[in-house]
Amino acid sequence: MVGAEFEVPEPAEVQAAAGAVGKRLRCAGKAP
């Protein structure tokens, strides 16, 4: 990820993004 050129996301945005990715990973892990 290139972050120097972009504004630092707010913690809430980071948590939301991480949560979305986590849900996808968990759902994929549960998938047969």
C-alpha angles and dihedrals in degrees: 000000000000108000105158092080095047135064116262109258118239117258090249091055091048091050091048092050092046090047092052091050091046092052091050091049093047092047091048090048092052092048114102 
